[in-house]
Amino acid sequence: MSECMNFTEGEFYQGHFDSRAYVKNFYSCPRGHSDEKDFLTFVLRCLSGVFSKGDHRGQRLIDVGSGPTIHSVISACEHYDEIVLSDFADNNRKEIEKWLNNQEGCLDWKPILQHVCELEGKSLSDLEALLKQRVKKVLKCDVRLENPFYPHTLEPADCIITSLCLEAACKDIQTYRGALHGLTKLLRPGGLLVMVGVLGETFYKVDEQPFSCLRLSQYDIEEALGGLGLSVHEFNILPAKDQNNSVSDFEAVFHLVARKPSD
């Protein structure tokens, strides 16, 4: 797939990414897409494991490349006073805004919120209200820029989350390393970086529209993070269970936790 199409960078997403189809296909239930065999369940469990105990907390959390989704910050929202969500594509940011503002026809995140509530013993209505209260901004971002939020300059974050963004936005390993460097600069000294991504993937589809992906190995990611001085504390991997996957060719989904050195 990657050999027969140009890499689909942010500008392609702006014109071709169907936000609502993406959420319907991959986030309508806690298992995620049926072809991806518990991909989303793994991600939600890992994120809950990081944040639900309250060991990591702070003033500001930035989710880089949220897409049209809010799932990455559900478990963290209780522990950070200000949450910034972000994406390159206008439609993705609009879908988040519609949900935050309870607009008619907004995306339904209750099945995913309910799953996290069951993991953590929380109330759905309370958690949903808290998340909407803690999200303070939804901003445009471009991870290919040295400052992904240019022309805005954000205050350093205590935590950055990025999920399924960098490998979809970066056409080569040099761009990927540059993007990680940009994220690291957004973190305060000692801050936490939480990443979710895919290993060995070259494409995924939303309905029948293919999008390209930078094929990464665990070594590629750990080398890039190590080169920036970050220490990796967790690197969890769930191998793909089905080679007949019609919507992507990922070999594994990963979740990692890294920390920026303190000054």
N, C-alpha and C positions, 0 to 999 in steps of 0.2 A: 504493500500500500504506500509506504513512504517513498518508494522509488518512482511511482507513477503520478505524483502530485507535488506541487510546490508546497513548502512548509506554510501552514496556515497560521500566520501571526495575527496580532491583535486586530489589524485592519480587516482581515477576513471575518473574524468573529463579529465585528461591528455590523457587517452586512448579511451574514449567513447563519448566525447562531440563534436557534429557536429556544429561548429561555424556558418557556412553558413546557415544550416537548422534553427538554433535558430533565426538568424536575419530575415530570410525569414518568419518564422512562427509568430514571435512576434513583428517585427519592420519594416515590409515592408510598413505600412501605419500608420498614426497618431492614429488610433483607436486601434492598436495592434491586437492581435489574436481575431477572431470573437467570440470565446467562452468566452472571458474574458471581453467583454462589456465595452469598454471605459477605461480600465485599464491604457493604455499608455497615453491617452488624459489627464486623471487625473494627472498622474505623470508629464507630460510636463507642464501642467498649474501650478501645485504647484511649480515646479522648477523655472518657469518664474516669479511667484509671489515673490519668495525669492530674485532673483537676478536682475530682469530687471530694478528696480528703481535705482540701483547703491548704495543702502545703505550699502551693504556689499562688500568690496573690499580689495585688499591687494597684496602682492608680490607673494605668492605661494599658489596654490590649489592642493590637492592630491585627486584623485579619486581611492578609494580602491576597487578592484574587479570589474573592468570595464567590464569583459567578452570581447566579440568582439565588443562592442558598444561604441559610443561616445555621446549618447543622454543626459547623465547626466550633461555634462559640457557645453552644447550649450549656455544656458542662462547666465552662469557665465563667459564665456571666455573673454568678454569685460572688466571685472573688476579685473582680476588677470593676472599678467605679465608672470608667469610661471605655466604651468599645467603639472602634472605628472599623466599619466594613468597607470593602472597596472592590472595584472591578474596572477593566478597560471598556467593556461594552455598555453602551447607554441602556439597552433594554434590560440587562441584568441588574443594574442599579435601580432602574424604575420598578422592577418586580419586588426588590427588597423594600423600597420606599412604600409601595402599595401595601405590603404586609405590615410594615411598622405602623402605618396610618389606618389600618383596618378598612381599607377601601374595598368596595364591592368587587367581587371577582378576583380577589387576591389569592395567591397560592396558599394551599392548606398544609401547614406544617404540623398539625396536631398528631398524626401517626408517629412522626419522628420524635416530637416532644414527649409523647406518651411513653415511648420506648425508653428514652433517657430517664424519665420520671420513675419508671419501673426498676431501672438499674440502680437508681440513687435514692429511692424512697421519698420522692417529692410530689408535690401537688401540681397537676398540669396547669391549672389556671394561675397559680402563684408563679410558676417558673416562666410561663409565657409573658406575664405582665412584667416580671423583673427583667427579662431579656429585652423587651421593647423599651423599658425605661433606661437600661444601661447603654444601648446603642445610641451614641450621640451624633455620629456623622456617617454618611455613605458617600465616599469620594471616588473620583476617577483615579486609577493608577496604571502605570505602565512600567513593568519590572525591568524593561530594557534600558530605562533611564538610570543615571547614577542616583538621582533622587526620584523614586518611583511616583511620588506625589507632586512633582513639580507642576505648577509654580508654588504650591503650598509647601511650607516647612513644618513638619509635625514635631511636637515635643517627643523626646525619647520614650520608647515604650518599655514597660516592664516585661511584656510578653508579646511575641509575634507568632501568629499561626499562619501557615499557608498550606492549602490543600489542593492538589491536582492542578496547580497553576504553572509552576516554573517549567515543567517538562512540556506543557502545552504552549507556552509562550516563547520558549527559547529554542532557536533553530539549530544551535550547535553548543558544544560543551564550553566554549569560551564565553558565549552569551549567558549560559547557565551560571558559570562561576561569577560573572559580573553581576547578575541578578542577586545571587546570594550575598555578594559583597554589599550591594545596595540595601538589602534587608538587614544585614548585620549593623550597618551604620544607623539604622532606625532604632536599634536596641540600646538601652542604657547598659553601662558596664554591669556584668553579672546577670543580665537579662536572659530570659528563656526563649528559645526558638523551638516551636513544635511544628513538624512537617508531616504531611500525609502525601503519598505519591505512589507512582507505579514503576516497577522495574521491567525492563525489556519490552516496553510498549512502543509501537510505531504509529498506531492510529486508534481512534475510537469514532463511533458514529452516533449522531443524534437523529433519530429516524433513519433516513438513508443518506444523510449528509456526513461525509467523512471529515475528520479533523486530524491533523498530524500530531505526532508526539515525539519528543527527543528520547531515543532509546538509552536508558541509563542502567548502570549496575550499582550494587551496594558500594563497591569500591569507588566508583566515580563520585558518589555523593559524600562518602566519608573523607575522601581525599580533598574535595572542594571545601568542606567544612573545616577540616584540619588545617588547610592552607590559610584559612581566615582566623585561625586561633581558637575556634570553637571546640569544646570538648563534648563528645557524644555520650550521653548517659544511658540512652535506650535506643535500640534499633530492632523493632519488631516486624516480622515478615509473615504474611499469609500467602502461600503459593496458590496460583490459579488451579482450580480443580477440574476445569473443563476445557479441553482444547478445541471444542466445537463452538466456541463463543462467537456469536455473529456481530457483536457490537464493539469489540476491542480485541487486541492480541496481547494484552498484558500477561507477563509471566508471574508476577506477584504484586501485591499491594504492600506498602511499607508504612510504618509510623515511627518517627524518631523524635527524641527529645535531646536538645543540645543546649549548652550554656555559653554565653559570651564571657570571656575572662573579666574579672573585676580589675579596676585600675589599681 
